[in-house]
Amino acid sequence: MRSNARRNLRCAHARDGTPGRQPPHRRRPVRRRAGAAGAVLPRRAIYTGWLLGLALFFCAVAGVAQAKDTPRVAVIDWGQAQTLIAIGAPPVAMSQIPAYNEWVAAPDVPEGVRDLGLRVQPNMELLSQLDIDVVTITSMYSGLRERLAPIAPVKTIDIYDGQGAVWDRTVESTRRLGALVGREAAAEALIDATQVRIAACAAKVPEQVKPLLVVQFMDARHVRVYTEDSLVGSVLERMDIANAWQDGGNYWGFATVPLERLASIDNARMVVVKPLPVGVAEEIDTSVLWHHLPAVNNAPVLYVPPVWGFGGLPSASRFARLLVDALGRDCSAGGAAS
């Protein structure tokens, strides 16, 4: 990278002619021979011009090589997008950026990343115009492979495939994405920083915290509750907080249940992950069922800003920080930014 930076610096100088250029008041005048029809350039000027031309040529070659060192990646899955952004290799294009901002929230999508539209129906015409080297998907979007393949090679990198614990698969997917874009060191740094952040947040958890029931509302009567083998559940485990939901779920790490199913869980505290669907806040505010749930009655409900429960390590560290914030503590210092 340093050699590339030096070449880029030489390129920038070469283009404006700055190497070896003297200030105007120190330049030697061009000598003219008596009787000559025009000025004769000194040998040094000819030599300098030749060097500049040669430098520009090599810079152009180096620039092409450097551009090809980092593949141009398009991403369908939000978890993969946030991971690539976090390791300093944002995708050229990704799906549903406004919805990402609402549901995932961090890290911020850099300016210039193109929006491919719906995750389940990306804009193939736009994608074909972006000179993409590879498209990454998860098995959830495997139905797109046949349509994506004529545009660029398609690489599946999974977490929720039932092939291992979600935390281990999340770490593995981080490494695979880092290798894909030549950012292995940055991927390892993200893994280490995430572990540091979660440990720092765990140290700030108040003593004798009740088991937590972490949910997201689907509508006013149904919630998605996160299991032990989910990203959320994995973070709770690493923070030494019990997960109140013990009935299992799907391989995505959640169960969709009616509110009535939560009535039997009495030794717990409710955590609601935002955003709430339109109108739900008003409905549960007047819901007798909601207010009679033991997990709601035991202590004030903890509302947490948006965290993508199916994301990568950036979502894990973000959940740890926001949960501790909701508990009235602070663990913002140290570890991965979220």
C-alpha positions in Angstrom: 0.0 0.0 0.0 2.9 2.4 0.8 4.4 1.8 -2.6 1.0 2.5 -4.2 0.8 5.7 -2.2 4.2 6.8 -3.3 3.3 6.1 -6.9 0.1 8.1 -6.6 2.0 11.0 -5.1 4.4 10.9 -8.0 1.5 10.8 -10.3 -0.2 13.8 -8.8 3.1 15.7 -9.0 3.8 14.5 -12.5 0.4 15.7 -13.8 1.0 19.3 -12.6 4.7 19.3 -13.5 5.9 20.0 -10.0 9.0 17.7 -9.7 12.1 19.8 -10.2 10.1 22.9 -11.0 11.7 26.1 -9.9 9.9 29.2 -8.8 9.5 31.8 -11.6 12.0 34.2 -10.1 14.7 31.6 -10.0 14.3 30.2 -13.5 17.1 30.7 -16.0 16.0 32.4 -19.2 16.0 30.3 -22.3 19.0 31.4 -24.4 18.5 32.2 -28.0 21.2 31.7 -30.6 21.9 34.7 -32.7 20.1 34.5 -35.9 18.1 31.5 -34.8 14.5 31.5 -36.0 13.2 30.4 -32.5 14.2 29.4 -29.0 16.3 26.3 -28.5 15.2 24.3 -25.4 18.1 23.4 -23.1 19.0 19.7 -22.7 17.7 19.7 -19.1 14.2 20.7 -20.2 14.1 18.0 -22.8 15.2 15.4 -20.2 12.7 16.6 -17.7 9.8 16.4 -20.2 10.9 12.9 -21.1 10.9 11.9 -17.4 7.5 13.4 -16.8 6.0 11.6 -19.8 7.5 8.3 -18.6 6.2 8.9 -15.0 2.7 9.6 -16.3 2.8 6.4 -18.3 3.9 4.3 -15.3 1.4 6.0 -13.0 -1.4 5.1 -15.5 -0.3 1.5 -15.5 0.0 1.4 -11.7 -3.4 3.0 -11.3 -5.0 0.3 -13.4 -3.2 -2.4 -11.4 -4.2 -0.8 -8.1 -7.8 -0.5 -9.2 -7.8 -4.2 -10.1 -6.3 -5.1 -6.7 -9.5 -4.2 -5.0 -12.5 -5.9 -6.7 -15.6 -3.9 -7.5 -18.2 -5.6 -5.3 -22.0 -5.4 -5.4 -23.8 -6.6 -2.3 -27.4 -7.8 -1.8 -27.3 -8.6 1.9 -27.2 -5.8 4.5 -24.9 -7.7 6.9 -22.3 -8.2 4.2 -22.6 -4.5 3.2 -22.1 -3.2 6.7 -19.1 -5.5 7.2 -17.4 -4.3 4.0 -18.0 -0.7 5.0 -16.6 -1.4 8.5 -13.3 -2.9 7.0 -12.8 0.1 4.7 -13.9 -1.6 1.5 -17.4 -0.4 0.8 -19.3 -2.0 -2.0 -19.8 -0.2 -5.3 -23.5 -0.9 -5.0 -25.9 -2.4 -2.5 -29.6 -2.9 -2.0 -32.2 -0.6 -0.4 -30.0 2.0 1.2 -32.9 4.0 2.7 -34.2 0.9 4.4 -30.7 0.0 5.5 -30.4 3.4 7.2 -33.7 2.7 9.0 -33.2 -0.9 10.0 -29.4 -1.4 10.2 -28.3 2.2 10.9 -24.6 1.7 11.2 -22.0 2.0 9.8 -23.1 4.8 7.6 -23.2 4.1 3.8 -20.5 6.3 2.1 -21.5 8.7 -0.5 -21.2 7.3 -4.0 -22.5 3.8 -3.2 -25.2 3.1 -5.8 -28.6 1.8 -4.7 -29.7 -1.4 -6.5 -33.3 -1.2 -5.3 -35.1 -4.1 -3.7 -33.0 -7.0 -2.2 -35.2 -9.6 -3.8 -35.4 -7.8 -7.1 -32.2 -5.7 -7.7 -31.9 -3.4 -10.7 -30.1 -5.6 -13.2 -29.8 -2.9 -15.8 -27.9 -0.6 -13.3 -25.8 -3.5 -12.1 -24.7 -4.3 -15.6 -23.5 -0.8 -16.1 -21.2 -0.7 -13.0 -18.3 -2.9 -14.2 -18.8 -5.3 -11.2 -16.1 -7.9 -10.5 -18.2 -10.0 -8.0 -21.6 -10.0 -6.4 -22.0 -11.4 -2.9 -25.2 -13.0 -1.6 -26.4 -15.3 1.1 -28.4 -18.4 0.5 -31.5 -16.5 1.2 -31.0 -14.8 -2.2 -29.9 -17.9 -4.0 -32.9 -17.5 -6.4 -31.1 -14.5 -7.8 -28.0 -16.4 -8.8 -29.1 -17.3 -12.3 -30.0 -13.7 -13.1 -26.8 -12.3 -11.5 -24.3 -14.7 -13.0 -24.3 -13.2 -16.6 -23.3 -9.9 -15.1 -20.5 -11.0 -12.7 -19.4 -14.0 -10.7 -21.6 -14.7 -7.7 -20.2 -15.6 -4.3 -22.3 -17.0 -1.5 -21.1 -16.2 2.0 -23.4 -17.5 4.7 -23.9 -17.2 8.4 -27.4 -18.6 8.9 -27.0 -21.9 7.1 -27.1 -24.3 10.0 -23.5 -25.2 9.6 -22.3 -24.0 13.0 -22.9 -21.6 15.8 -24.0 -18.1 14.6 -21.2 -16.3 16.3 -18.5 -18.6 14.8 -20.1 -18.2 11.4 -20.3 -14.4 11.7 -16.5 -14.3 12.5 -15.8 -16.7 9.6 -17.9 -14.6 7.2 -16.0 -11.5 8.3 -12.7 -13.2 7.4 -14.1 -14.4 4.0 -15.2 -10.9 3.1 -11.9 -9.5 4.1 -10.1 -12.0 1.9 -12.4 -11.3 -1.0 -11.4 -7.6 -1.0 -7.8 -8.0 0.1 -8.5 -6.5 3.6 -7.6 -9.5 5.7 -5.8 -7.3 8.4 -8.8 -5.0 8.6 -11.1 -8.0 9.0 -9.0 -9.3 11.9 -9.0 -5.8 13.4 -12.8 -5.7 13.3 -13.0 -9.1 15.0 -10.7 -8.0 17.8 -12.3 -4.6 18.2 -15.8 -6.2 18.4 -14.6 -8.6 21.2 -13.1 -5.6 23.1 -16.3 -3.6 22.8 -18.5 -6.4 24.0 -16.2 -7.2 26.9 -16.2 -3.5 27.8 -20.0 -3.3 27.7 -20.3 -6.5 29.7 -18.2 -4.9 32.5 -20.8 -2.1 32.7 -23.8 -4.3 33.1 -25.5 -3.7 36.4 -25.5 -6.6 38.9 -28.5 -8.9 39.1 -29.9 -8.1 35.7 -33.0 -10.2 35.0 -33.0 -12.5 32.0 -33.9 -10.4 28.9 -36.6 -11.1 26.4 -35.4 -9.4 23.2 -38.2 -8.8 20.6 -39.0 -6.9 17.5 -42.7 -6.1 16.7 -44.1 -7.5 13.5 -47.5 -6.0 14.2 -49.3 -5.1 17.4 -50.0 -8.7 18.3 -46.9 -10.6 17.0 -43.2 -10.3 17.8 -40.0 -11.8 16.5 -38.2 -13.0 19.6 -34.4 -13.8 19.4 -33.1 -17.2 20.5 -29.9 -18.1 22.1 -28.3 -19.1 18.8 -28.9 -15.7 17.1 -26.5 -12.7 16.8 -28.5 -11.0 19.6 -28.4 -14.2 21.8 -24.7 -14.6 21.1 -24.0 -11.1 22.4 -26.1 -11.7 25.5 -24.1 -14.8 26.2 -20.8 -12.9 25.9 -22.2 -10.2 28.2 -23.2 -12.9 30.8 -26.9 -12.0 30.5 -29.4 -14.8 30.4 -31.8 -15.0 27.4 -35.3 -15.5 28.8 -36.5 -17.2 25.6 -35.7 -20.9 25.8 -38.2 -22.4 23.3 -35.9 -22.3 20.3 -36.7 -21.0 16.8 -35.6 -21.2 13.2 -32.1 -21.3 11.9 -32.2 -17.5 11.5 -32.2 -17.3 15.3 -35.7 -16.1 16.0 -39.3 -17.3 16.6 -42.3 -15.4 15.5 -45.0 -15.7 18.2 -48.2 -14.0 19.3 -47.9 -11.9 22.5 -49.9 -14.6 24.4 -46.8 -16.9 24.1 -44.8 -14.5 26.3 -47.3 -14.6 29.1 -45.8 -17.6 30.7 -42.3 -16.0 31.0 -42.4 -14.4 34.4 -38.8 -13.8 35.5 -37.7 -11.6 32.7 -37.4 -8.0 31.4 -38.6 -6.9 28.0 -36.3 -5.4 25.4 -37.9 -4.0 22.3 -35.6 -3.3 19.3 -36.8 -0.5 17.1 -38.1 0.5 14.6 -41.7 -0.3 15.3 -44.1 -0.7 12.4 -46.4 2.2 11.8 -49.2 2.5 14.4 -47.8 -0.2 16.7 -46.6 2.2 19.4 -50.1 3.6 19.7 -51.8 0.2 19.8 -49.6 -1.4 22.5 -49.9 1.7 24.6 -53.5 0.9 25.1 -53.2 -2.9 24.9 -54.3 -4.7 28.0 -52.5 -7.9 26.9 -49.2 -6.1 26.5 -49.3 -4.3 29.8 -50.3 -7.6 31.6 -47.2 -9.5 30.4 -44.9 -10.3 33.3 -41.9 -9.1 31.4 -43.5 -5.7 30.9 -44.8 -5.5 34.5 -41.5 -6.5 36.2 -39.6 -3.4 35.1 -39.8 -0.6 32.6 -39.5 -1.9 29.0 -36.1 -1.2 27.5 -36.4 0.3 24.0 -33.2 0.0 21.9 -32.5 1.9 18.7 -32.4 -0.1 15.4 -30.0 -3.0 15.3 -29.9 -5.5 12.4 -30.4 -8.8 14.2 -29.1 -10.7 11.1 -26.1 -8.5 10.5 -22.4 -8.9 11.0 -20.0 -7.9 13.8 -20.9 -4.2 13.5 -24.4 -5.1 14.6 -23.1 -7.2 17.5 -21.0 -4.4 19.0 -23.8 -1.9 18.3 -26.3 -4.0 20.2 -24.0 -4.4 23.2 -23.5 -0.7 23.4 -27.1 0.3 23.0 -28.3 -2.3 25.5 -26.0 -1.0 28.1 -27.1 2.5 27.3 -30.7 1.4 27.8 -29.7 0.0 31.2 -28.4 3.4 32.2 -24.7 2.8 31.8 -22.1 3.8 29.2 -19.6 1.7 27.3 -19.0 3.9 24.3 -15.2 4.1 24.8 -13.0 1.5 23.3 -13.6 -1.2 20.8 -15.4 -1.1 17.4 -17.3 1.9 16.4 -21.0 1.3 16.2 
